[in-house]
Every structure is written in C-alpha cells, then in structure tokens.
Amino acid sequence: MIQVTHSYAKDVLVVVKLIKSPARGFRSLAGQFLVFQLLVVAIVLIAVAAVSVAQSTREFREVRGARMIAVAENMASTPIVRDRYADVGASKVLAPEVDRAVALSGAGLAEIITPSGTVRVSSDPLRIGREVDMGPTRADEGRAWFGDLTIDGVHSLVGEVPILADSGDVVAVASVSERYPSVWELMGASGERLLFYLSLGAALGLLTSWLLSRRIKRHTRGLEIAEIASLADHREALLHSIREGVVAVNNEGDITLLNDSAQDLLGIAGDAVGRPVAGVGLDPAVVEFLLSGEDGRDIVIVTRTRVLAMNRRAATSQGQRIGTVTTMRDSTELAALQGQLSSHKSVTDTLRAQTHEFANQLHTISGLVQLGEYDAVRDLVGTLTRRRAEISDAVTQRISDPAVAALLIAKTTLAAESGVSLEIASASHLEALPPALATDVITLLGNLIDNAVDVSVGSKPARVTVSVDDHEGLTLSVADSGPGVPEHLRESIFARGVTSKSEVPGGRGIGLALVRIVTTQHGGTVEVIDDPSGGALFVVRLPAGVIAEKAAHA
C-alpha cells in the first residue's frame, strides 16, 4: 500500500522541469505553437494583401475602363478616321491617329476593327489583317462598352466605341486596350502606407507569437504534449488507486480533485468536482473542516456512517496559495473496537471494584470471627447475599441475554461507586440475542450508560434508568438526572468526533458518535429528548428485522 503524505500529494501536482536539447527545435510545444502563430499571421497578411489587391483591381477597372472609352470615343470622332477607315491604305494613313491614342491614354494597344472582327488599323502592325474575337462587346450594336478580353494571351481591359456612318450604321469599331497590372504592381499602387502597415502588422505578429510561445514554455515547465498527457495519466492513476481519500479545494471553496477513496468515504459522486463544497451534500462537520479547518493536525470527524481521521494542509504554487489538500482515513472499525474495549474495561473495573469490596467484607468477617461474634457473621453474610441477589435478580428477571445482563450488573456496581443509582425499568424485556447483535447492543448500552452516569454525578437524586424492549424491534432507552441537552445541540452532540472528553466540553467524545454509527449500520435511529422527570433521555430504535437477520447470519 502506498503511504500518502501531504508533501507526496503536493509533489504529484507539481510538474518537474526537464532539460531539453536544442535539436528538438520546433518539435517542442512552444515551437509548434510559434509556428502555428506565424502561420496565422501569414494567413492574415495574405488575406489583407488579397483584399488590397482586389480593391486595387476594382479601382483600376473602373477608372481605367472609363479612360479607355474616352480615348476610343476621341479616336472614333476624329474626322480623318471616319473618312479614311475604309481606304486600302488606311493602315498607313490612320497609323498616326492610333499611335496618338496610345500616347495620350497610356494604353498598350489601339485599333480600328470592322464589325466582323477584322483588324484594319493597329498600333501593333503585326495585328493588321487578323481576325479577332469581339467577345461580349456591344459596340457592333452602336453602344460604347468596356470589359475584360484576352489579347494575344494577355488579360487586358478593353474599351470599344462604334464608328457610325451618316446614316447611323456601325461601319467600324475603335478599340483601346491596356493589360491588367501584376499583383506586385497593384500592391505598389496601393502606396507605401499599405506596405508600412503590412510590415508593422507582420512585425507585431511575430513578436507577439514569440512572446506567447515563451510564456507557454515557461508555464508548462518545458514539457511537451505527450509528457503532459503522460504526467496527467500517472497522476490520475496514482490518486485514484490509493486507499486514503484525497480532496483538493481551491480558494473559492470549489472541489478541484476527488479520488475514488474520498468519494466512497464521503458518500458523494465524482461529478462533485468543480462544484462548491457546501453544495454536494456533505456532512456539515466535514464542510466546515474543508472550508475552515485547522492545518497540520489530525482531526477526527464523525459522519452518520463513518469515523474519519482528517488532515488539511495548504497547497501553494510559486509562492501563491491555490487552495487546500485534505487527506482522510476510515477509522470506523477502530472506533468500534474502541467501544468494545471500553465495554470490556468497564467489566474489568467492576471486577476490581468487587474485589476491593469483597476484601473489605472478608476483613470484617475475619475480625468478627476472631471476636467470636458468630451471630453477627451470619447476619452480615446473609445481608450481603441478599443484596447481591437483588441486583442480579433485578437484571436477569428482565434480561435473558447473558452478555447484556452481565454488562448491566457491572454498570450498576460502577455507578454505585460514583454515587449514582442505576435502575432497570420494570417493563424491560430482552430475549437472548445472536452474538454479533449482542456485541453491538453492549456497545450501545455501554456508551449511553457511561455518558448518563458522568452527567448524573452530583445531581439530587443521582440516578440512571435503563429500559430495554424487544417486542417491536429493539428499543434501548437511557435516562439520566443530569442537566439535559439543549435543543440546539441535540443533533451535533452525535457528530462530535474527538479523542478525549476534555476536547469537547460537556460531551464524551467518540462514545455518542459511535452510538449513532452503530445504530445507522443497523438501519435504526437515535435521538435525545427531555426526560419527564428531568435530565436527558436517549432512545435507540432498531428495526424489527435486525434480530432475525443477525440470527440467520449466526
């Protein structure tokens, strides 16, 4: 079995820094994150550039398209063009006009084309006489048009205007075109400001990514993804395999860790992790300890079904308090053994008291014999015999179980030594019990009687009344002549789990807590009320099937 200490539990939660070799480079978690961030920055920059290029392209098409139409209209309205476009030597006569159009507009190509698509005049002599695709032009219908066409394999912006005869018919088309600029030219056209902002964004993105990767590396102690996953798996396997319960609570009072043993000991499910301590149905004493208990000292806390030895320590990280870690052990069986030992001790004390009493009586008898007072000896022996018989008969006539009867006789003698009269109620009745149940009944009665005798010492009259009834289930009642139990303490008095009476003023420590645990284990109830004659009345009720069930198991 693994012995858990607070330092060990804390070590489980601390990541040990590992020495990394430079050869690992971008394979590390921080390196991968840096690459990822750089990729994001690159994507953002590309997106910004794409938007800028698209915007510049749209502006180029709108502005230059209008310019191309204007130049084409100017060329089409020139009288010499309208008069000589059909001449055989038009290519030479009109060459200066198309060259002037190119020069004025900054276009790449200016041409005069027949409506059927034959180039008559061109600023590029090699294109004269070619048949070209007019594309979606509307110039052959008498309307000006600009749009995109591919000219000699080059994506170009084209403006076309019809040349009209006096009759209004379209006799030719004036065409002016300019190739689309490249991406770099478009970005350059956006101005130095765009390039400055892109460069600044890239620099800031790189710096931020590098700083963030350094921060991640520092907070993960240089561990990589596989190492972090392995560490988490080992931690979970370790914490959930140990017998001791472990509960971690953060500074806000929320449960951050709960292993299997703690779930079993506290009677809560694993979904309590992440929820407030006060909202998962824990015993109030446990909630109080987890939130405000003392650090570094074992505390015994009794719930309705268990006795828990708990210890709470503060958890820190890098000098900062991050919460508390509480370990707990199940001491229920130990508490039960303590109760049984207390019962056997009371029998031993009874024998000791009787030995002392018999020694005094024998000394008296011996003295009377030496004095020859034989009649006085006879009378003394008779009196002692009757008194002993009365005590035994008062118990055995009502209590048939020998173990319980022996306990009551022993407690009667011990109570008398403390000046307290212990009486068995006349209506009491108890048949012989199975050995296992008899042991638990001894534990219940022994602790209740001891508590009653303690609080009755010094009262007038000092008495304790015990009632046992097995007609419907099993009912054990113990009334005392003490000061009673205040109503606001009648529940908490059973939850006080300490190691000595001095630690709980007015209580017997683990005794009453053990009474509730044993009662709960049998499915019964225990309560304390005011006795009609004064003092407190403790009543334990066990269900009817307990005796039969214990007898069957026996």
PALUMMAR-365778 format. One line per 4 residues: their letters; for each residue y, z, x of C-alpha. Coordinates in pm, 1 decimal. Each point is the difference from the previous one (the first is absolute). Layout:
N
A = Y:Z:X  ... .
//
This chain:
554
MIQV = 0.0:0.0:0.0  348.9:-84.6:124.2  224.7:302.8:33.0  347.0:-92.6:-124.3 .
THSY = 308.6:160.6:150.4  359.9:-73.7:-85.3  62.7:-150.1:341.4  -303.1:-224.5:-47.5 .
AKDV = 110.2:-103.5:-348.0  344.0:-76.2:135.4  -146.5:-203.8:287.1  -181.9:-214.4:-252.6 .
LVVV = 335.5:-96.7:-151.0  169.6:-81.4:336.3  -35.5:-350.7:145.1  -70.7:8.1:373.2 .
KLIK = 209.7:-240.6:205.0  -205.0:-260.1:183.5  94.6:-184.2:321.4  25.1:-373.9:-64.8 .
SPAR = -34.3:-276.9:258.6  271.4:-269.1:19.2  -266.7:-269.1:-41.9  -32.0:87.9:-366.9 .
GFRS = 345.4:-156.3:-60.1  50.0:-125.0:-350.8  -348.7:113.8:-105.7  146.7:347.9:-53.4 .
LAGQ = 122.8:110.8:-343.0  361.4:10.0:117.6  -40.5:-343.3:162.9  -152.1:-147.9:-313.7 .
FLVF = 278.0:145.4:-208.7  259.3:-140.4:240.9  -157.8:-346.8:-23.8  -8.7:28.8:-377.2 .
QLLV = 365.1:102.4:-12.6  96.0:-284.2:233.3  -189.9:-238.1:-224.7  192.4:132.1:-300.0 .
VAIV = 328.3:-43.7:186.5  -99.8:-353.9:97.4  -90.7:-82.6:-360.2  334.2:135.8:-120.4 .
LIAV = 186.7:-202.6:261.6  -194.6:-312.6:-89.7  74.9:59.0:-367.7  370.2:44.5:75.8 .
AAVS = -2.4:-315.7:211.0  -184.1:-190.3:-272.7  255.7:110.0:-258.9  282.1:-99.4:233.3 .
VAQS = -155.6:-341.0:67.6  -57.6:-59.4:-370.6  357.7:94.4:-78.4  135.2:-222.6:278.6 .
TREF = -220.7:-288.1:-118.4  128.7:33.7:-353.1  359.6:9.2:120.3  -61.7:-303.5:227.0 .
REVR = -150.6:-198.3:-288.0  281.9:80.9:-240.9  289.8:-50.6:242.3  -133.7:-295.7:197.1 .
GARM = -147.3:-164.1:-309.7  344.7:-14.5:-156.2  134.7:-132.2:330.0  -261.4:-276.3:14.3 .
IAVA = 90.5:-117.1:-352.0  370.1:2.9:85.1  -55.8:-216.2:310.0  -231.0:-235.4:-191.2 .
ENMA = 260.8:-35.8:-277.3  268.1:-77.7:256.1  -220.7:-263.4:159.4  -97.2:-152.2:-336.4 .
STPI = 361.8:-26.4:-112.5  113.0:-185.6:311.9  105.8:-354.4:-110.5  -168.8:-172.8:291.3 .
VRDR = -329.3:169.2:-81.8  19.5:-104.4:-363.3  95.4:-358.1:95.6  -231.7:-68.5:295.3 .
YADV = -316.8:207.0:-66.4  -186.2:-316.6:-114.5  101.0:-224.4:292.0  -263.3:-125.6:241.1 .
GASK = 183.2:161.6:286.4  78.9:320.0:-187.4  -183.8:210.4:260.0  254.3:-101.4:262.9 .
VLAP = 305.4:-21.9:-220.5  -52.3:343.5:-157.1  -135.6:174.2:311.8  340.7:153.2:79.5 .
EVDR = 14.6:149.5:-350.3  -333.7:176.7:22.2  77.5:118.7:352.5  332.8:135.8:-123.1 .
AVAL = -182.9:185.4:-279.7  -231.3:160.3:256.2  289.3:96.1:221.0  206.2:145.8:-284.3 .
SGAG = -276.2:203.3:-157.4  -205.1:103.3:301.9  -301.5:-145.3:-179.2  -293.6:-141.6:184.4 .
LAEI = -42.8:-322.2:-193.0  210.0:-220.9:-233.7  -146.4:-302.7:-181.4  54.2:-254.1:-276.0 .
ITPS = -320.5:-63.3:-192.9  -85.0:-246.4:-276.3  -110.8:148.4:-332.6  -353.9:-115.3:84.6 .
GTVR = -1.4:205.0:323.2  80.2:-253.1:275.9  234.5:119.8:274.9  284.4:-256.0:36.6 .
VSSD = 234.1:195.8:228.0  -82.3:310.8:214.7  155.1:203.7:277.8  -348.4:-30.6:156.4 .
PLRI = -51.3:-377.5:60.2  -378.8:47.6:17.0  -12.4:89.3:-367.5  172.4:-321.8:-125.3 .
GREV = -232.3:-197.5:-222.0  -245.5:288.8:-60.3  -133.1:89.6:-337.2  63.8:369.0:-68.5 .
DMGP = -108.6:240.4:-269.2  297.2:80.5:-215.9  -169.6:318.0:-116.3  136.3:178.6:-307.1 .
TRAD = 347.4:-156.0:43.3  215.6:-65.5:-307.8  238.2:-232.4:186.2  -186.4:-309.6:-123.3 .
EGRA = 92.9:119.2:-348.8  368.9:19.8:87.5  15.6:373.0:76.5  79.1:181.3:326.0 .
WFGD = -288.4:212.8:130.2  -86.9:222.6:294.4  -332.5:155.1:93.8  -278.8:22.2:254.3 .
LTID = -179.8:-301.7:143.9  -217.7:-62.2:303.5  156.0:-273.2:216.6  -209.0:-118.2:294.1 .
GVHS = -199.5:322.6:-18.9  308.4:222.2:6.0  84.6:231.7:-288.3  353.3:-103.0:-94.4 .
LVGE = 271.9:73.7:-252.6  110.4:-328.1:-164.9  305.6:-86.4:-211.0  -9.6:-332.8:-193.0 .
VPIL = 272.9:-171.1:-200.3  -32.8:-332.6:-192.5  211.3:-306.1:91.4  103.6:-159.6:-330.4 .
ADSG = 97.6:-355.3:-80.2  298.8:-78.6:-218.3  -241.5:-23.8:-289.2  -117.1:352.2:65.6 .
DVVA = -344.5:-94.7:125.9  -148.0:177.3:304.3  -9.5:-257.0:279.7  -70.4:234.5:293.9 .
VASV = -25.3:365.2:103.5  206.6:175.7:267.5  -218.2:262.9:169.8  105.9:269.3:250.4 .
SERY = -257.1:245.1:142.0  -21.0:293.1:242.3  -308.6:171.8:132.0  -58.9:366.0:-88.2 .
PSVW = 78.7:237.0:289.4  -283.0:197.3:165.4  -65.8:371.1:-67.2  175.1:101.2:321.7 .
ELMG = 298.3:-214.7:-88.3  17.8:156.8:-345.6  -19.0:351.7:144.5  265.2:-92.6:256.3 .
ASGE = 215.5:-136.2:-278.5  -17.3:342.1:-168.6  219.2:125.8:276.3  -20.1:255.1:274.4 .
RLLF = 34.6:284.7:-249.0  -343.5:-69.3:-149.5  -157.0:-14.2:343.0  173.0:325.9:89.2 .
YLSL = -130.6:176.9:-309.2  -351.1:-134.1:52.6  4.8:114.4:361.0  137.7:342.1:-96.4 .
GAAL = -264.7:38.4:-273.2  -275.5:-93.8:242.2  125.5:247.0:260.8  28.4:284.3:-251.7 .
GLLT = -342.4:-82.0:-143.5  -159.3:5.5:343.5  168.4:328.2:92.1  -93.2:165.6:-330.2 .
SWLL = -359.1:-117.9:25.6  -29.1:134.5:353.6  148.2:338.8:-92.9  -224.7:26.0:-306.3 .
SRRI = -309.3:-84.6:203.4  95.6:271.7:250.8  40.7:251.0:-283.7  -338.0:-90.2:-148.3 .
KRHT = -164.2:34.2:338.9  159.5:341.2:51.2  -99.5:134.0:-341.2  -357.8:-127.7:25.8 .
RGLE = -32.3:154.6:346.5  -92.7:-342.3:137.4  -315.8:-18.5:-213.6  -118.6:-333.5:-132.1 .
IAEI = -114.2:-80.6:-351.7  -372.8:38.2:73.4  61.9:327.9:183.1  209.4:138.6:-286.1 .
ASLA = -268.9:-97.4:-252.4  -271.2:155.5:218.7  200.6:319.0:40.6  56.4:24.3:-375.0 .
DHRE = -372.3:-56.7:-67.3  -99.6:268.4:250.3  253.5:243.5:-144.3  -125.4:-55.7:-354.6 .
ALLH = -363.4:35.2:107.7  75.3:321.1:190.3  211.2:169.8:-264.7  -237.1:-81.7:-284.0 .
SIRE = -317.0:106.4:182.5  91.4:356.2:103.2  -93.5:299.0:-213.8  340.3:167.7:14.7 .
GVVA = 253.6:-117.5:-254.3  319.2:-156.5:134.1  315.9:-49.6:-207.6  325.2:-144.8:135.2 .
VNNE = 325.6:44.5:-193.0  330.3:-166.5:94.6  344.9:156.9:-9.1  50.8:-116.3:-359.9 .
GDIT = -308.6:188.1:-122.5  -219.3:-308.2:-46.7  -364.3:-12.6:111.1  -36.7:-253.5:281.3 .
LLND = -359.0:67.7:106.2  -301.5:148.4:-177.3  -349.7:-16.4:143.7  -325.1:16.2:-197.4 .
SAQD = -63.0:369.1:69.3  347.7:92.6:-123.8  -55.5:-199.9:-317.9  -321.5:191.4:-65.4 .
LLGI = 143.7:342.9:85.0  316.3:-47.7:-206.3  -167.3:-186.8:-285.1  234.4:-301.6:6.6 .
AGDA = -54.4:-374.4:40.2  102.7:-228.3:283.8  276.7:-155.5:-211.6  201.2:318.2:58.3 .
VGRP = 122.1:-152.4:327.6  362.2:-103.3:-40.9  59.7:236.3:-292.0  191.2:333.1:1.4 .
VAGV = -206.1:309.0:79.2  114.4:166.4:-320.5  -111.2:-296.0:-212.8  -371.6:-38.4:81.2 .
GLDP = -141.2:302.4:-185.5  -46.7:239.9:292.0  -24.8:375.6:-44.3  353.1:152.0:4.1 .
AVVE = -86.2:218.3:300.0  -110.4:-307.1:197.7  315.1:-192.4:-98.0  219.2:289.3:110.6 .
FLLS = -178.9:22.3:335.3  13.3:-375.2:69.1  372.3:-10.8:-71.8  120.6:329.5:142.2 .
GEDG = -290.2:184.6:160.4  11.3:165.9:337.0  -83.8:-198.2:312.6  -259.2:87.3:259.7 .
RDIV = -181.3:279.3:-190.0  -322.2:-14.8:-199.5  54.9:74.9:-368.0  -277.4:52.1:-251.7 .
IVTR = 81.7:-155.1:-338.1  -224.3:31.9:-302.5  -14.3:-276.0:-258.3  -201.2:16.7:-320.7 .
TRVL = -316.1:-121.6:170.1  41.7:51.3:375.3  123.9:227.8:273.6  192.9:-210.5:254.9 .
AMNR = 104.4:104.1:349.1  310.3:-211.3:67.4  228.6:-51.9:297.3  323.0:-203.0:0.8 .
RAAT = 183.3:-140.5:300.8  311.0:-214.0:31.1  -51.0:-362.8:107.7  261.1:-161.6:223.8 .
SQGQ = 56.3:-347.2:140.1  238.9:-66.7:288.1  152.4:343.2:-49.4  59.9:-47.7:-373.7 .
RIGT = -184.4:197.5:-268.9  -183.4:-247.7:-223.7  -190.0:246.7:-219.6  -292.5:240.7:20.3 .
VTTM = -374.2:-18.8:62.5  -220.8:252.2:-179.2  -365.1:62.2:82.4  -233.0:191.1:-229.9 .
RDST = -353.0:139.0:0.8  -220.8:105.4:-288.0  -56.2:376.2:16.7  -151.5:38.6:-345.8 .
ELAA = -349.6:84.7:124.4  143.5:240.2:255.5  200.7:172.4:-273.0  -313.3:27.1:-215.4 .
LQGQ = -188.7:157.1:288.3  291.3:236.2:50.1  -23.9:104.7:-364.4  -373.7:56.2:27.1 .
LSSH = 47.9:195.5:320.9  260.6:212.2:-175.3  -250.7:75.7:-275.4  -266.6:100.8:251.6 .
KSVT = 256.8:206.6:186.4  77.0:190.6:-317.1  -369.8:84.8:-31.9  1.0:118.2:361.8 .
DTLR = 308.3:210.5:-68.7  -177.9:144.9:-300.7  -300.3:96.9:212.1  235.0:153.0:254.2 .
AQTH = 177.7:198.1:-269.8  -328.7:111.0:-152.3  -132.5:99.3:342.5  307.8:214.3:54.1 .
EFAN = -33.1:145.6:-351.3  -375.3:69.9:39.1  59.1:164.2:339.2  249.6:239.5:-157.5 .
QLHT = -240.5:71.8:-283.5  -289.6:61.6:239.5  215.5:237.2:203.2  80.9:187.9:-318.6 .
ISGL = -366.8:17.3:-101.1  -99.6:112.7:350.6  257.2:280.7:-10.2  -114.8:115.3:-342.9 .
VQLG = -362.5:4.6:118.0  94.2:206.0:302.1  179.4:241.4:-230.8  -302.0:13.6:-227.4 .
EYDA = 197.7:-133.8:-297.8  -289.8:-200.8:-138.7  130.4:-5.7:-355.9  329.5:-146.5:121.3 .
VRDL = -193.5:-262.0:193.7  -189.4:-96.6:-312.7  317.8:-23.0:-206.5  180.5:-210.7:267.3 .
VGTL = -287.8:-243.8:36.4  -21.1:-39.7:-375.6  370.6:-65.1:-30.0  -5.0:-260.4:276.1 .
TRRR = -304.2:-168.8:-151.4  157.5:-18.5:-344.3  328.0:-135.4:138.1  -177.6:-271.8:199.7 .
AEIS = -216.1:-88.2:-298.3  303.1:-23.8:-226.8  167.6:-251.7:234.0  -315.4:-208.9:34.5 .
DAVT = -84.9:15.2:-369.3  353.8:-97.8:-101.1  -44.9:-319.3:196.8  -369.4:-87.9:-33.3 .
QRIS = -8.4:52.6:-377.8  248.2:-285.7:-41.0  -51.4:-208.7:315.7  -353.9:-130.0:51.6 .
DPAV = 70.4:-209.1:306.6  -83.0:222.5:300.7  250.5:-155.8:241.3  293.8:28.9:-240.4 .
AALL = -110.0:354.2:-99.7  -18.3:104.8:363.8  351.2:-136.9:59.3  143.0:191.6:-296.5 .
IAKT = -167.4:325.4:109.0  134.2:-46.7:352.7  351.0:-79.3:-125.2  -9.7:307.7:-224.5 .
TLAA = -63.3:224.7:298.9  264.8:-173.5:214.3  255.9:20.6:-280.9  -69.1:371.5:-35.4 .
ESGV = 75.0:47.4:369.1  343.2:-157.5:-61.2  61.3:224.1:-300.3  -57.4:-277.3:-253.3 .
SLEI = -243.7:22.2:-289.9  -205.1:-318.8:-47.4  -152.8:-34.8:-347.1  -237.3:-252.5:-152.6 .
ASAS = 101.8:-103.9:-352.9  -253.1:113.9:-257.9  -27.0:-349.8:-147.2  -100.8:-153.0:334.0 .
HLEA = -324.5:-194.1:19.8  -153.5:-215.5:273.7  -353.5:-131.5:34.8  -157.0:-82.7:335.6 .
LPPA = 170.8:-297.6:164.0  -127.7:-276.4:227.8  54.3:106.2:365.0  265.9:-267.1:66.8 .
LATD = 204.8:96.0:-305.4  -45.8:371.6:71.2  154.1:-52.7:344.5  305.8:-168.9:-154.2 .
VITL = 33.3:270.9:-266.5  -6.6:263.4:275.7  280.5:-190.0:175.9  205.8:-13.4:-320.2 .
LGNL = -50.2:361.6:-102.6  29.8:133.6:353.7  341.6:-161.1:62.0  134.3:87.1:-345.2 .
IDNA = -112.3:363.4:25.6  136.0:40.4:353.2  334.9:-138.9:-114.6  1.1:227.5:-306.2 .
VDVS = -86.6:313.5:201.9  273.0:-74.9:256.2  275.2:-28.4:-263.1  -129.4:299.2:-202.8 .
VGSK = 12.6:252.7:282.8  269.4:258.8:-77.0  36.9:-90.9:-368.9  -49.7:256.4:-280.4 .
PARV = -276.0:-19.8:-102.2  -149.0:-213.6:277.1  -273.2:-203.8:-164.5  -168.7:-340.9:8.2 .
TVSV = -202.2:-134.4:-292.7  -259.5:-274.2:47.6  -145.8:-202.6:-287.1  -283.4:-256.1:31.1 .
DDHE = -114.9:-214.1:-294.3  -262.9:-277.3:13.9  -38.0:-73.3:-370.6  208.5:-322.1:1.9 .
GLTL = 15.2:-120.7:355.2  96.6:271.3:245.8  321.1:202.0:-29.0  110.7:244.8:269.4 .
SVAD = 298.0:227.3:-72.8  159.2:250.4:238.1  288.5:218.7:-120.8  203.4:229.7:224.9 .
SGPG = 264.8:269.7:-45.2  240.3:-151.2:252.3  349.5:-137.1:-59.4  -129.0:-332.2:-137.3 .
VPEH = 84.9:-355.3:105.6  340.0:-148.7:-91.6  -33.4:-302.8:-224.3  165.3:-236.9:248.1 .
LRES = -261.3:89.8:265.0  -310.2:-31.6:-215.0  -74.4:-351.3:122.2  117.3:22.1:361.3 .
IFAR = -193.6:322.1:62.3  -320.5:-208.2:6.4  148.5:-250.6:245.1  97.3:239.6:275.0 .
GVTS = -209.2:-93.2:297.7  61.4:227.2:297.6  -209.7:185.9:253.6  104.9:358.8:-65.9 .
KSEV = 140.8:211.3:-282.7  313.8:80.5:195.4  103.9:-363.7:0.3  22.0:-9.9:-379.0 .
PGGR = 176.4:304.0:-143.5  -175.7:128.8:-302.7  -305.7:-223.1:32.5  -347.8:-5.1:153.9 .
GIGL = 36.5:-327.5:183.0  -304.1:-222.7:-23.2  -188.1:217.0:-253.7  166.6:-114.2:-321.5 .
ALVR = 22.9:-355.6:131.6  -374.8:7.0:63.8  -53.5:123.1:-356.8  173.2:-308.2:-138.0 .
IVTT = -188.0:-235.2:233.6  -343.5:140.1:-94.9  93.8:-4.0:-368.0  119.3:-360.7:17.2 .
QHGG = -317.0:-107.5:178.1  -196.9:123.2:-301.9  234.8:-173.5:-244.0  148.1:328.6:-119.3 .
TVEV = 345.3:153.9:-29.4  173.9:311.2:128.4  315.2:159.4:-135.1  196.1:323.7:22.7 .
IDDP = 167.5:164.6:-299.3  142.0:339.8:-88.5  -261.1:262.3:-80.7  72.5:176.9:-334.6 .
SGGA = -26.1:340.8:169.8  226.4:-101.6:288.5  -58.3:-181.1:325.3  -149.0:-344.0:46.7 .
LFVV = -312.5:-157.1:-150.4  -177.6:-274.9:196.6  -239.6:-211.6:-208.2  -249.7:-252.5:142.0 .
RLPA = -181.1:-229.1:-243.3  -294.4:-218.0:106.9  -143.8:-258.2:-243.3  -323.3:60.0:-186.3 .
GVIA = -202.7:-254.2:196.5  58.5:165.8:338.6  -285.3:250.7:-24.6  -253.1:-258.2:-119.4 .
EKAA = 109.7:-251.1:263.9  -28.9:252.7:281.7  -338.7:114.0:-127.4  -125.7:-360.8:-3.3 .
HA = 112.8:-56.3:358.0  -156.5:326.6:108.0 .
//
